[in-house]
Amino acid sequence: MSEGVHNRVVHSRFDTRTAIVLPGTGSDARFAADAFSAAFDSVGLTTIAVEPDPADVIESYLSALDEAADRHGRLVVAGISLGAAVAVRWATDHASNTAALALALPAWTGDPAGSPAALSAEFTARSLREQGLDSVTAAMAASSPPWLARTLQRSWAAQWPDLPDALDEAARHHSLGLDELARIQLPAVVVGAVDDAVHPIEVARQWARALPNCALRTVTLDGIGSDPGCLGRAAVDGLDQRSAQPPSC
């Protein structure tokens, strides 16, 4: 199948030319764009990557989604980690404006209490308040893969001094439960990382099993580090059920 024919199939299926992407906790629009814009562009979708307001992250995401829907109509709605949780919740109330869902690295299902991502966010918020941005950023960089350290050094500095509140807000966010996910009939893909302890692959599998019209795709942290765009390629592949083979990453 030629690229042009492939693109027309995807356009016809989703009936939109606009995608919106919500970043994860403490991350930023630049990483969200790096992860999704090239893959979405390859199938004719213009990507809106949302910059979170650390003083009110979730409300800033909801406002961006509402504004995009008012302006563009139907959307492919994508999110990473916390962004995935907000994206799928918004879609439950705006199904007519949602062409498809691309949900990357979901962190928990339902109550966040005790989940690795929520515990990490709470610990980092507390450390930031006690030790300050420079000290905590240095410790994070020393214990993280270089690509993640670079990303968070940039986004954390931009979100300071509201970053601790943003992390606490994320750690309190109640995601949809499996019964709620099971009622969503929209085309969806869940992209999980098989080696991510903060975003356990089993959560991605739970979401993919619960969503009735969903594909599961997997990547690795090394793959994301080498090329964040592997998240978007995996998502596009999952949404195009005509594709014969999922991409590796």
C-alpha positions as protocol buffer text, in pm:
chain_id: "A"
residue {
  index: 1
  type: MET
  ca { x: 0 y: 0 z: 0 }
}
residue {
  index: 2
  type: SER
  ca { x: 144 y: 337 z: -95 }
}
residue {
  index: 3
  type: GLU
  ca { x: 191 y: 607 z: 166 }
}
residue {
  index: 4
  type: GLY
  ca { x: -76 y: 825 z: 6 }
}
residue {
  index: 5
  type: VAL
  ca { x: -336 y: 546 z: 7 }
}
residue {
  index: 6
  type: HIS
  ca { x: -242 y: 455 z: 366 }
}
residue {
  index: 7
  type: ASN
  ca { x: -295 y: 817 z: 473 }
}
residue {
  index: 8
  type: ARG
  ca { x: -635 y: 837 z: 306 }
}
residue {
  index: 9
  type: VAL
  ca { x: -747 y: 524 z: 492 }
}
residue {
  index: 10
  type: VAL
  ca { x: -653 y: 675 z: 828 }
}
residue {
  index: 11
  type: HIS
  ca { x: -818 y: 1008 z: 741 }
}
residue {
  index: 12
  type: SER
  ca { x: -1139 y: 834 z: 642 }
}
residue {
  index: 13
  type: ARG
  ca { x: -1146 y: 627 z: 957 }
}
residue {
  index: 14
  type: PHE
  ca { x: -1097 y: 913 z: 1204 }
}
residue {
  index: 15
  type: ASP
  ca { x: -1260 y: 1197 z: 1014 }
}
residue {
  index: 16
  type: THR
  ca { x: -1029 y: 1461 z: 1159 }
}
residue {
  index: 17
  type: ARG
  ca { x: -702 y: 1634 z: 1087 }
}
residue {
  index: 18
  type: THR
  ca { x: -623 y: 1738 z: 1443 }
}
residue {
  index: 19
  type: ALA
  ca { x: -462 y: 1554 z: 1735 }
}
residue {
  index: 20
  type: ILE
  ca { x: -400 y: 1689 z: 2082 }
}
residue {
  index: 21
  type: VAL
  ca { x: -140 y: 1547 z: 2323 }
}
residue {
  index: 22
  type: LEU
  ca { x: -124 y: 1593 z: 2702 }
}
residue {
  index: 23
  type: PRO
  ca { x: 217 y: 1547 z: 2870 }
}
residue {
  index: 24
  type: GLY
  ca { x: 290 y: 1343 z: 3179 }
}
residue {
  index: 25
  type: THR
  ca { x: 354 y: 1468 z: 3531 }
}
residue {
  index: 26
  type: GLY
  ca { x: 638 y: 1720 z: 3543 }
}
residue {
  index: 27
  type: SER
  ca { x: 693 y: 1690 z: 3169 }
}
residue {
  index: 28
  type: ASP
  ca { x: 622 y: 1944 z: 2897 }
}
residue {
  index: 29
  type: ALA
  ca { x: 476 y: 2010 z: 2555 }
}
residue {
  index: 30
  type: ARG
  ca { x: 814 y: 1968 z: 2385 }
}
residue {
  index: 31
  type: PHE
  ca { x: 845 y: 1605 z: 2492 }
}
residue {
  index: 32
  type: ALA
  ca { x: 481 y: 1537 z: 2400 }
}
residue {
  index: 33
  type: ALA
  ca { x: 546 y: 1683 z: 2055 }
}
residue {
  index: 34
  type: ASP
  ca { x: 868 y: 1484 z: 2017 }
}
residue {
  index: 35
  type: ALA
  ca { x: 676 y: 1168 z: 2104 }
}
residue {
  index: 36
  type: PHE
  ca { x: 374 y: 1212 z: 1877 }
}
residue {
  index: 37
  type: SER
  ca { x: 395 y: 1491 z: 1619 }
}
residue {
  index: 38
  type: ALA
  ca { x: 604 y: 1313 z: 1353 }
}
residue {
  index: 39
  type: ALA
  ca { x: 389 y: 999 z: 1357 }
}
residue {
  index: 40
  type: PHE
  ca { x: 66 y: 1197 z: 1353 }
}
residue {
  index: 41
  type: ASP
  ca { x: 199 y: 1421 z: 1077 }
}
residue {
  index: 42
  type: SER
  ca { x: 277 y: 1112 z: 869 }
}
residue {
  index: 43
  type: VAL
  ca { x: -95 y: 1032 z: 860 }
}
residue {
  index: 44
  type: GLY
  ca { x: -206 y: 1389 z: 802 }
}
residue {
  index: 45
  type: LEU
  ca { x: -282 y: 1495 z: 1159 }
}
residue {
  index: 46
  type: THR
  ca { x: -170 y: 1831 z: 1295 }
}
residue {
  index: 47
  type: THR
  ca { x: -57 y: 1793 z: 1656 }
}
residue {
  index: 48
  type: ILE
  ca { x: -141 y: 2034 z: 1937 }
}
residue {
  index: 49
  type: ALA
  ca { x: 98 y: 1963 z: 2225 }
}
residue {
  index: 50
  type: VAL
  ca { x: -33 y: 2117 z: 2546 }
}
residue {
  index: 51
  type: GLU
  ca { x: 196 y: 2304 z: 2786 }
}
residue {
  index: 52
  type: PRO
  ca { x: 76 y: 2228 z: 3140 }
}
residue {
  index: 53
  type: ASP
  ca { x: 10 y: 2505 z: 3389 }
}
residue {
  index: 54
  type: PRO
  ca { x: 186 y: 2374 z: 3701 }
}
residue {
  index: 55
  type: ALA
  ca { x: -41 y: 2583 z: 3921 }
}
residue {
  index: 56
  type: ASP
  ca { x: -343 y: 2383 z: 3797 }
}
residue {
  index: 57
  type: VAL
  ca { x: -231 y: 2103 z: 3569 }
}
residue {
  index: 58
  type: ILE
  ca { x: -553 y: 1911 z: 3519 }
}
residue {
  index: 59
  type: GLU
  ca { x: -767 y: 2219 z: 3465 }
}
residue {
  index: 60
  type: SER
  ca { x: -517 y: 2348 z: 3210 }
}
residue {
  index: 61
  type: TYR
  ca { x: -547 y: 2016 z: 3024 }
}
residue {
  index: 62
  type: LEU
  ca { x: -926 y: 2020 z: 3032 }
}
residue {
  index: 63
  type: SER
  ca { x: -937 y: 2380 z: 2912 }
}
residue {
  index: 64
  type: ALA
  ca { x: -700 y: 2298 z: 2625 }
}
residue {
  index: 65
  type: LEU
  ca { x: -915 y: 2001 z: 2524 }
}
residue {
  index: 66
  type: ASP
  ca { x: -1235 y: 2206 z: 2535 }
}
residue {
  index: 67
  type: GLU
  ca { x: -1077 y: 2485 z: 2333 }
}
residue {
  index: 68
  type: ALA
  ca { x: -941 y: 2245 z: 2072 }
}
residue {
  index: 69
  type: ALA
  ca { x: -1279 y: 2074 z: 2037 }
}
residue {
  index: 70
  type: ASP
  ca { x: -1456 y: 2409 z: 2000 }
}
residue {
  index: 71
  type: ARG
  ca { x: -1209 y: 2514 z: 1732 }
}
residue {
  index: 72
  type: HIS
  ca { x: -1148 y: 2191 z: 1543 }
}
residue {
  index: 73
  type: GLY
  ca { x: -1440 y: 1962 z: 1621 }
}
residue {
  index: 74
  type: ARG
  ca { x: -1341 y: 1597 z: 1642 }
}
residue {
  index: 75
  type: LEU
  ca { x: -995 y: 1519 z: 1777 }
}
residue {
  index: 76
  type: VAL
  ca { x: -757 y: 1231 z: 1815 }
}
residue {
  index: 77
  type: VAL
  ca { x: -690 y: 1267 z: 2189 }
}
residue {
  index: 78
  type: ALA
  ca { x: -354 y: 1146 z: 2318 }
}
residue {
  index: 79
  type: GLY
  ca { x: -179 y: 1157 z: 2652 }
}
residue {
  index: 80
  type: ILE
  ca { x: 123 y: 1031 z: 2838 }
}
residue {
  index: 81
  type: SER
  ca { x: 97 y: 903 z: 3199 }
}
residue {
  index: 82
  type: LEU
  ca { x: -118 y: 1160 z: 3383 }
}
residue {
  index: 83
  type: GLY
  ca { x: -205 y: 1302 z: 3043 }
}
residue {
  index: 84
  type: ALA
  ca { x: -345 y: 965 z: 2940 }
}
residue {
  index: 85
  type: ALA
  ca { x: -565 y: 953 z: 3249 }
}
residue {
  index: 86
  type: VAL
  ca { x: -701 y: 1303 z: 3184 }
}
residue {
  index: 87
  type: ALA
  ca { x: -746 y: 1230 z: 2813 }
}
residue {
  index: 88
  type: VAL
  ca { x: -956 y: 918 z: 2863 }
}
residue {
  index: 89
  type: ARG
  ca { x: -1167 y: 1083 z: 3135 }
}
residue {
  index: 90
  type: TRP
  ca { x: -1239 y: 1383 z: 2909 }
}
residue {
  index: 91
  type: ALA
  ca { x: -1332 y: 1150 z: 2627 }
}
residue {
  index: 92
  type: THR
  ca { x: -1602 y: 983 z: 2837 }
}
residue {
  index: 93
  type: ASP
  ca { x: -1785 y: 1316 z: 2850 }
}
residue {
  index: 94
  type: HIS
  ca { x: -1699 y: 1425 z: 2494 }
}
residue {
  index: 95
  type: ALA
  ca { x: -1733 y: 1112 z: 2285 }
}
residue {
  index: 96
  type: SER
  ca { x: -1880 y: 1305 z: 1992 }
}
residue {
  index: 97
  type: ASN
  ca { x: -1566 y: 1520 z: 1981 }
}
residue {
  index: 98
  type: THR
  ca { x: -1325 y: 1225 z: 2015 }
}
residue {
  index: 99
  type: ALA
  ca { x: -1223 y: 1040 z: 1701 }
}
residue {
  index: 100
  type: ALA
  ca { x: -979 y: 806 z: 1879 }
}
residue {
  index: 101
  type: LEU
  ca { x: -766 y: 771 z: 2190 }
}
residue {
  index: 102
  type: ALA
  ca { x: -389 y: 718 z: 2210 }
}
residue {
  index: 103
  type: LEU
  ca { x: -293 y: 644 z: 2571 }
}
residue {
  index: 104
  type: ALA
  ca { x: 77 y: 607 z: 2649 }
}
residue {
  index: 105
  type: LEU
  ca { x: 234 y: 480 z: 2972 }
}
residue {
  index: 106
  type: PRO
  ca { x: -74 y: 477 z: 3197 }
}
residue {
  index: 107
  type: ALA
  ca { x: 41 y: 491 z: 3558 }
}
residue {
  index: 108
  type: TRP
  ca { x: -247 y: 348 z: 3762 }
}
residue {
  index: 109
  type: THR
  ca { x: -609 y: 239 z: 3745 }
}
residue {
  index: 110
  type: GLY
  ca { x: -863 y: 402 z: 3975 }
}
residue {
  index: 111
  type: ASP
  ca { x: -719 y: 503 z: 4313 }
}
residue {
  index: 112
  type: PRO
  ca { x: -356 y: 622 z: 4284 }
}
residue {
  index: 113
  type: ALA
  ca { x: -270 y: 535 z: 4646 }
}
residue {
  index: 114
  type: GLY
  ca { x: 36 y: 313 z: 4668 }
}
residue {
  index: 115
  type: SER
  ca { x: 113 y: 313 z: 4297 }
}
residue {
  index: 116
  type: PRO
  ca { x: 480 y: 362 z: 4199 }
}
residue {
  index: 117
  type: ALA
  ca { x: 409 y: 681 z: 4003 }
}
residue {
  index: 118
  type: ALA
  ca { x: 205 y: 842 z: 4281 }
}
residue {
  index: 119
  type: LEU
  ca { x: 462 y: 750 z: 4544 }
}
residue {
  index: 120
  type: SER
  ca { x: 739 y: 889 z: 4324 }
}
residue {
  index: 121
  type: ALA
  ca { x: 551 y: 1214 z: 4267 }
}
residue {
  index: 122
  type: GLU
  ca { x: 481 y: 1257 z: 4638 }
}
residue {
  index: 123
  type: PHE
  ca { x: 844 y: 1186 z: 4731 }
}
residue {
  index: 124
  type: THR
  ca { x: 975 y: 1428 z: 4470 }
}
residue {
  index: 125
  type: ALA
  ca { x: 735 y: 1702 z: 4578 }
}
residue {
  index: 126
  type: ARG
  ca { x: 840 y: 1662 z: 4941 }
}
residue {
  index: 127
  type: SER
  ca { x: 1208 y: 1660 z: 4847 }
}
residue {
  index: 128
  type: LEU
  ca { x: 1170 y: 1974 z: 4637 }
}
residue {
  index: 129
  type: ARG
  ca { x: 1011 y: 2161 z: 4926 }
}
residue {
  index: 130
  type: GLU
  ca { x: 1279 y: 2045 z: 5171 }
}
residue {
  index: 131
  type: GLN
  ca { x: 1592 y: 2061 z: 4952 }
}
residue {
  index: 132
  type: GLY
  ca { x: 1513 y: 2295 z: 4665 }
}
residue {
  index: 133
  type: LEU
  ca { x: 1512 y: 2256 z: 4290 }
}
residue {
  index: 134
  type: ASP
  ca { x: 1887 y: 2241 z: 4223 }
}
residue {
  index: 135
  type: SER
  ca { x: 1960 y: 1964 z: 4472 }
}
residue {
  index: 136
  type: VAL
  ca { x: 1669 y: 1744 z: 4371 }
}
residue {
  index: 137
  type: THR
  ca { x: 1733 y: 1797 z: 4000 }
}
residue {
  index: 138
  type: ALA
  ca { x: 2097 y: 1693 z: 4046 }
}
residue {
  index: 139
  type: ALA
  ca { x: 1995 y: 1377 z: 4233 }
}
residue {
  index: 140
  type: MET
  ca { x: 1738 y: 1293 z: 3966 }
}
residue {
  index: 141
  type: ALA
  ca { x: 1991 y: 1341 z: 3688 }
}
residue {
  index: 142
  type: ALA
  ca { x: 2243 y: 1117 z: 3864 }
}
residue {
  index: 143
  type: SER
  ca { x: 1994 y: 830 z: 3889 }
}
residue {
  index: 144
  type: SER
  ca { x: 1805 y: 863 z: 3560 }
}
residue {
  index: 145
  type: PRO
  ca { x: 1881 y: 774 z: 3198 }
}
residue {
  index: 146
  type: PRO
  ca { x: 2041 y: 1073 z: 3023 }
}
residue {
  index: 147
  type: TRP
  ca { x: 1740 y: 1137 z: 2797 }
}
residue {
  index: 148
  type: LEU
  ca { x: 1501 y: 1150 z: 3092 }
}
residue {
  index: 149
  type: ALA
  ca { x: 1737 y: 1369 z: 3292 }
}
residue {
  index: 150
  type: ARG
  ca { x: 1760 y: 1619 z: 3005 }
}
residue {
  index: 151
  type: THR
  ca { x: 1385 y: 1627 z: 2961 }
}
residue {
  index: 152
  type: LEU
  ca { x: 1306 y: 1676 z: 3330 }
}
residue {
  index: 153
  type: GLN
  ca { x: 1585 y: 1928 z: 3389 }
}
residue {
  index: 154
  type: ARG
  ca { x: 1421 y: 2145 z: 3123 }
}
residue {
  index: 155
  type: SER
  ca { x: 1059 y: 2098 z: 3229 }
}
residue {
  index: 156
  type: TRP
  ca { x: 1118 y: 2111 z: 3605 }
}
residue {
  index: 157
  type: ALA
  ca { x: 1304 y: 2442 z: 3574 }
}
residue {
  index: 158
  type: ALA
  ca { x: 1020 y: 2587 z: 3366 }
}
residue {
  index: 159
  type: GLN
  ca { x: 754 y: 2471 z: 3617 }
}
residue {
  index: 160
  type: TRP
  ca { x: 935 y: 2594 z: 3928 }
}
residue {
  index: 161
  type: PRO
  ca { x: 826 y: 2713 z: 4186 }
}
residue {
  index: 162
  type: ASP
  ca { x: 483 y: 2550 z: 4130 }
}
residue {
  index: 163
  type: LEU
  ca { x: 632 y: 2210 z: 4050 }
}
residue {
  index: 164
  type: PRO
  ca { x: 580 y: 2052 z: 4396 }
}
residue {
  index: 165
  type: ASP
  ca { x: 210 y: 2142 z: 4387 }
}
residue {
  index: 166
  type: ALA
  ca { x: 183 y: 2002 z: 4035 }
}
residue {
  index: 167
  type: LEU
  ca { x: 337 y: 1673 z: 4148 }
}
residue {
  index: 168
  type: ASP
  ca { x: 103 y: 1649 z: 4445 }
}
residue {
  index: 169
  type: GLU
  ca { x: -196 y: 1722 z: 4222 }
}
residue {
  index: 170
  type: ALA
  ca { x: -95 y: 1441 z: 3990 }
}
residue {
  index: 171
  type: ALA
  ca { x: -47 y: 1197 z: 4279 }
}
residue {
  index: 172
  type: ARG
  ca { x: -405 y: 1261 z: 4394 }
}
residue {
  index: 173
  type: HIS
  ca { x: -570 y: 1221 z: 4055 }
}
residue {
  index: 174
  type: HIS
  ca { x: -823 y: 937 z: 4053 }
}
residue {
  index: 175
  type: SER
  ca { x: -806 y: 761 z: 3718 }
}
residue {
  index: 176
  type: LEU
  ca { x: -1098 y: 580 z: 3560 }
}
residue {
  index: 177
  type: GLY
  ca { x: -1168 y: 234 z: 3694 }
}
residue {
  index: 178
  type: LEU
  ca { x: -1185 y: -77 z: 3478 }
}
residue {
  index: 179
  type: ASP
  ca { x: -1565 y: -70 z: 3475 }
}
residue {
  index: 180
  type: GLU
  ca { x: -1559 y: 288 z: 3346 }
}
residue {
  index: 181
  type: LEU
  ca { x: -1301 y: 207 z: 3080 }
}
residue {
  index: 182
  type: ALA
  ca { x: -1517 y: -84 z: 2968 }
}
residue {
  index: 183
  type: ARG
  ca { x: -1797 y: 155 z: 2870 }
}
residue {
  index: 184
  type: ILE
  ca { x: -1580 y: 352 z: 2624 }
}
residue {
  index: 185
  type: GLN
  ca { x: -1649 y: 236 z: 2269 }
}
residue {
  index: 186
  type: LEU
  ca { x: -1406 y: 471 z: 2095 }
}
residue {
  index: 187
  type: PRO
  ca { x: -1117 y: 336 z: 1888 }
}
residue {
  index: 188
  type: ALA
  ca { x: -817 y: 330 z: 2122 }
}
residue {
  index: 189
  type: VAL
  ca { x: -458 y: 221 z: 2157 }
}
residue {
  index: 190
  type: VAL
  ca { x: -261 y: 180 z: 2479 }
}
residue {
  index: 191
  type: VAL
  ca { x: 117 y: 199 z: 2454 }
}
residue {
  index: 192
  type: GLY
  ca { x: 308 y: 51 z: 2748 }
}
residue {
  index: 193
  type: ALA
  ca { x: 678 y: 21 z: 2823 }
}
residue {
  index: 194
  type: VAL
  ca { x: 772 y: -334 z: 2917 }
}
residue {
  index: 195
  type: ASP
  ca { x: 1057 y: -225 z: 3145 }
}
residue {
  index: 196
  type: ASP
  ca { x: 913 y: 84 z: 3317 }
}
residue {
  index: 197
  type: ALA
  ca { x: 876 y: 35 z: 3693 }
}
residue {
  index: 198
  type: VAL
  ca { x: 699 y: 370 z: 3739 }
}
residue {
  index: 199
  type: HIS
  ca { x: 441 y: 294 z: 3469 }
}
residue {
  index: 200
  type: PRO
  ca { x: 396 y: -82 z: 3509 }
}
residue {
  index: 201
  type: ILE
  ca { x: 321 y: -272 z: 3192 }
}
residue {
  index: 202
  type: GLU
  ca { x: 42 y: -454 z: 3374 }
}
residue {
  index: 203
  type: VAL
  ca { x: -149 y: -125 z: 3403 }
}
residue {
  index: 204
  type: ALA
  ca { x: -125 y: -81 z: 3026 }
}
residue {
  index: 205
  type: ARG
  ca { x: -248 y: -436 z: 2980 }
}
residue {
  index: 206
  type: GLN
  ca { x: -540 y: -376 z: 3218 }
}
residue {
  index: 207
  type: TRP
  ca { x: -646 y: -67 z: 3028 }
}
residue {
  index: 208
  type: ALA
  ca { x: -615 y: -240 z: 2691 }
}
residue {
  index: 209
  type: ARG
  ca { x: -818 y: -539 z: 2808 }
}
residue {
  index: 210
  type: ALA
  ca { x: -1088 y: -318 z: 2958 }
}
residue {
  index: 211
  type: LEU
  ca { x: -1135 y: -84 z: 2662 }
}
residue {
  index: 212
  type: PRO
  ca { x: -1365 y: -268 z: 2418 }
}
residue {
  index: 213
  type: ASN
  ca { x: -1214 y: -134 z: 2094 }
}
residue {
  index: 214
  type: CYS
  ca { x: -845 y: -117 z: 2183 }
}
residue {
  index: 215
  type: ALA
  ca { x: -506 y: -237 z: 2065 }
}
residue {
  index: 216
  type: LEU
  ca { x: -203 y: -278 z: 2290 }
}
residue {
  index: 217
  type: ARG
  ca { x: 144 y: -183 z: 2169 }
}
residue {
  index: 218
  type: THR
  ca { x: 468 y: -204 z: 2365 }
}
residue {
  index: 219
  type: VAL
  ca { x: 798 y: -15 z: 2362 }
}
residue {
  index: 220
  type: THR
  ca { x: 1106 y: -3 z: 2584 }
}
residue {
  index: 221
  type: LEU
  ca { x: 1261 y: 280 z: 2784 }
}
residue {
  index: 222
  type: ASP
  ca { x: 1579 y: 253 z: 2578 }
}
residue {
  index: 223
  type: GLY
  ca { x: 1368 y: 288 z: 2267 }
}
residue {
  index: 224
  type: ILE
  ca { x: 1200 y: 601 z: 2401 }
}
residue {
  index: 225
  type: GLY
  ca { x: 1540 y: 738 z: 2497 }
}
residue {
  index: 226
  type: SER
  ca { x: 1681 y: 678 z: 2151 }
}
residue {
  index: 227
  type: ASP
  ca { x: 1375 y: 820 z: 1978 }
}
residue {
  index: 228
  type: PRO
  ca { x: 1067 y: 945 z: 2168 }
}
residue {
  index: 229
  type: GLY
  ca { x: 880 y: 925 z: 1839 }
}
residue {
  index: 230
  type: CYS
  ca { x: 852 y: 549 z: 1885 }
}
residue {
  index: 231
  type: LEU
  ca { x: 558 y: 621 z: 2116 }
}
residue {
  index: 232
  type: GLY
  ca { x: 372 y: 797 z: 1837 }
}
residue {
  index: 233
  type: ARG
  ca { x: 458 y: 533 z: 1579 }
}
residue {
  index: 234
  type: ALA
  ca { x: 333 y: 260 z: 1810 }
}
residue {
  index: 235
  type: ALA
  ca { x: 14 y: 458 z: 1869 }
}
residue {
  index: 236
  type: VAL
  ca { x: -52 y: 515 z: 1500 }
}
residue {
  index: 237
  type: ASP
  ca { x: 13 y: 150 z: 1429 }
}
residue {
  index: 238
  type: GLY
  ca { x: -231 y: 44 z: 1697 }
}
residue {
  index: 239
  type: LEU
  ca { x: -500 y: 280 z: 1571 }
}
residue {
  index: 240
  type: ASP
  ca { x: -460 y: 154 z: 1218 }
}
residue {
  index: 241
  type: GLN
  ca { x: -580 y: -203 z: 1263 }
}
residue {
  index: 242
  type: ARG
  ca { x: -500 y: -273 z: 899 }
}
residue {
  index: 243
  type: SER
  ca { x: -128 y: -267 z: 975 }
}
residue {
  index: 244
  type: ALA
  ca { x: 23 y: -613 z: 953 }
}
residue {
  index: 245
  type: GLN
  ca { x: 313 y: -578 z: 1193 }
}
residue {
  index: 246
  type: PRO
  ca { x: 365 y: -349 z: 1497 }
}
residue {
  index: 247
  type: PRO
  ca { x: 683 y: -137 z: 1490 }
}
residue {
  index: 248
  type: SER
  ca { x: 967 y: -225 z: 1724 }
}
residue {
  index: 249
  type: CYS
  ca { x: 1129 y: 36 z: 1941 }
}
